[in-house]
Amino acid sequence: MGPVRATLITDAADDRLAHYRDLTDVALRRVIEPEGGLYIAESAKVIARAIAAGHRPRSVLVQEKWQADVEELVTDASVPVYVVPPEIAERLTGYAVHRGALASMHRPQLPAVADVVAGAKLVVVLEDIVDHTNVGAIFRAAAGLGADAVLVSPRCADPLYRRSVRVSMGTVFQVPWTRLPEWSEAREVLHGAGFELAALALADQAVSLDAFSARRPERVALMLGAEGDGLSRRALEAADTVVSIPMAGGVDSLNVAAASAVALWELRAR
């Protein structure tokens, strides 16, 4: 591949740094690229996991302290590595850059739902969860507790948002995922693939998680909703079963990320 092209830049207004300066994460998603846009990967560990998953960096921004680490990761000589002083990195981004490195990554095209769930026994469905920290934490639970895939609704927060990636510890690159269509179509897609849709929610007709686990279907799609509002009426109507986690101490529910971990542990393959 040849040597990495490392260039020292000391001017925050340099046009080569535009993706790190001028575009928010939301705007990056709208950049017209053959692969569907860009996203920002933060820290050498996350960049390494993204590259290992087959994602292609467009460029890398790094502080000199971590330059050698990044050059070990980015072996493609066509990818420029921009080396900047710490104060320039912070001026560009508006925050202290975590572990000294950022990469502007080509966003891969999302696979079809059928391809993602093929062979899966347990998938997690995220409906309209807008908190990126929760999305990242749920991906980490999915990876650590054996879920086969994650499916996100059209209005769910972006798993490739910088904070989601960081909180997930890079597991958004490990767990297969894609976006679902609206429930009117998604229900039929999941039923067609043989999944029973289990909505984690508070409801009078809900069965306890342990009772549902005792008769665990062969293929389960665990549905999780946003903090506060929970799953929508359409999601609950699409569900085959409503499941709740038995609680004590006058507490009626858990944070959605914590609830996902409890449910995935109970529903794990044995």
N, C-alpha and C positions, 0 to 999 in steps of 0.2 A: 504493500500500500504506500510505502514511502513515509517520510517524517511528517508529523503533525505540523500544521501551519499555525504557530503561535505568534500573536501580534500584540504588542503593548499599546494600550490606548489610554490616554490621560485626559481626554476631553469628553465629558458626559453628553455633549451635543453631537458627537460623531454619528453619522447616519448609519454606520454598521451596527450600532447598538439600538436601533429603533424598536426592535421587538421587546427589548427589556425596558424601554423608556416610555414609548408612546402608546402601547396597547395594554389594556387590562386583560385579565384572563377571559372575560366574556367576549371582548372584542377579538381576541386571538381565535376564538372558535369560528368567527365569521370571515376570517381571512380566506380569500378564494385560493385554494390549492387543490391539486388533483386528489390529494389524500383527505381533503375535507377541513383543512385549517391547521393551526398550530396549538401547542400547549407548552407550558413551562414546567420543566422538571428541576427540582431543587435538591442539592447535595449530591456528592459523588456516589453515594450508595444508591440513591433513587435513579440517578442517570445510568448507573451500571445495570440496574434491574430493567430499566426501559430498553436499553440497547440489547440486553439478553433476550427480551421478549420480542425482538425484531423491529422495534421502533427506530426511526432514523433521525439523528440530530441534524438540525440545519446549521446551528452554530452553538458554541459554548462560551459562557462568560465566567471567568474564574479569577480569584485573587491569587497573587503570586505564591502565597503560602501553600496553596493546594494545586498548583499548576502541574507538578509531577504526577500527582494522583490522577488528574483528569487526562493527562496525555497517555497514561497507561490504558485508560478506558476507550478513548477516542482514537482508534487506529486508522481511520479513514482520512487520508491526507486532503481530501476535498472538503472536509469539515473544518472551517476556521475556528480557532480557539483565541478568544479575546482576553488578554490579561489586563486587569485594571487594579488600581489601588483600592483599598477598602472604602475610602470616602467616596470614590466615584461609583462603586457598586451600590452603596447606600443612597447616593443622590439619584441614581437611575431608578431604583426600585421603590424608594420610600421606606425601606425597612432594612434591618441588618440581615444580610444574606446568610441563610443557614448553611453552615459548613462550607462557605466560601465559593460555591459553584452553582450556576444556573445553566440550563440548556434549553434552547428553543428547539422543540421537537416537532417533526411532521406528525400530524394526527392521522393514525391509520383509519381506514374505512371500517365501520362497524360491521360485524358479520350478521347473517340472518339469525333470527331467533331459533329456527329449527336446527341450524348448525351448532349453536351454542348449547342447546339442551339435549342434543343427540347423545344417548348413553347415560345421561345424568339421572341420579336418583333423588337428589335433594338440591333444590334451587331456592334462592332468596329473591323475592320481588319487592322492590322499593317503590312505593307510590308517593310522589310529590314531596319527598324529603328534601328540604331546601337548605338545611344546615350541612355545610361541607365537612365539618368535623364528624358529625354523625355518619355521613356516607363513608368517610374514610375508616372510621372505627368499625362499621359493619363489614366492610371488605376485609379488614384484619381478622374479625371473628369468623367470617366465612372461610378464609384461608386456613386459619388455625384449627377450626372445628369441623372441617371436612365437607363444607358445601361444595357442590360441583360447579355452580355458576351463579351469577347475579344478573337479574334483569331489572332495568330501571324504567320508570314511566317517562312519557314525553316531557313532563315538567319537573322531573327530579333533578337535583343538583348534579353537576358534571363530576363524575369520578376522576377525571383528569385535571380538575382544578388543583392548583398548587397545594392548597391546604388539605384537600382530600387525599392527594398522593402522599403527602408527608405523614398525616395521621395514620394512613393505612400501612406505613412502613414499606411502601412500594408494592404491596400485595395487589393493588389494582392492575398490575402487570402480570400477576400470577394467576388470578382467578378469571376464567373466561366471563365476559359480560357483553351485553348489548342493550339497546333500547327496545321496549315493547311498544306496540301500537296502542290505541285507546282500548278500554276494557271491552267494548262491544266486539272487537276483533281479537284482543289478547286472550280472552277466555276460551274462545274456540281453538286458538293456536295451542294453548297449553293443554286443553282437554284432548285435542287431536294427538298430542304427544304422550298422552296417558297419565297426566299429572292430576292429582287431587289438589284443589286450591284450598289452603288452610289459612284463614285470616286471623292474625293475632290481634285481638281486640276485646274490649269490655262489652259484653252483651248478655242479656238474660238467658239466651239460648246457648251460650258458649259452653263447650266442654273443657275440662281442665287439661292442661298440657300433658300431664302424666297419663291421663286416660286416653288421649289421642295417641300418644306414643305407644301405648300398649297394643293398639291395633294399627300401628303405623302402616299406611299404604306403601306399596312398592316405590311409587314416585310421588314426591311431595313438593309443592310450590308454596313456600312459607311467605305470606304477604305481610308487609310491615308498612305502617303509615307514618305521617309526619308527627312531630312533637305537638302536643296540644290537640289538634283536630283529629288525629288518628286517620284511619282509613276512610275514604269517601263512601258515600252511599252506594255509588256504582261498584266500587270494589267489593263491598260487603254483599251486594246482590250477586256479584260474579262468583263469590266464594262457595265452595261446597260445604265447608265446616268453619265455624268460628271457634277459636281456641283462646283460652286465657291462662295466664300464669297464676296459680294460687298465691295470694299475698297474705302477709300478717302485719301486725303493728299499726293498723289503721292506714296503711299505705295501699292505694288502689292500683298503682302501676309503676313501671320502671322507665327510665330513659330508653328510647328506642334502640340505641346501640347495645345497652346492657340487656334489654329484653331479647335482642337477636342472639346474643351469646348464650343466654339461658336456654332458649328454644333450640338452637342448633346443637347444644350439648345433649339435650334430651332426645333429639331426633337423629343423632349421629348414627352411622352404620355400626352395628354390633356384630 
